[in-house]
Amino acid sequence: MQTMAVQIQDNFIQNFMSYVDSHSENITISKDKNLEYDPYFYERQKELHQIKNDIDSGKIKMIENEDFWSDIDSFVETLQK
């Protein structure tokens, strides 16, 4: 069995559901909670996994926490002048 995401025009939903009902032995519909909360969940997940892989492989360098906050503090100071 394969899982797919399907986008259906609002004016076609009844036709689509009729088709699904007539083929219910081969089609199962379930809502994906991740997509209910964030329609771009899987795209974001893929991007985060790629960033993690790039960090692990050394392709990109992660900024150390102290360096990050030091840079933020310096930036804020320039805004306050």
DAWO-V143116 format. One line per field, one symbol per residue. ss: DSSP state (a for helix, b for strand, c for the rest). phi: phi as a letter, one per 20 degrees, with the letter a starting at -180 (. if undefined). A space follows every 50 residues. Layout:
# DAWO-V143116
ss->???
phi->???
This chain:
# DAWO-V143116
ss->cccccccccaaaaaaaaaaaaaccccccccccaaaaacccaaaaaaaaaa aaaaaaacccccccaaaaaaaaaaaaaaaac
phi->.ddcecdcggfdgfffffffffcffdccdbeeggffebfdgfffffffff ffffffenfcdeffgffgffffgffffffee
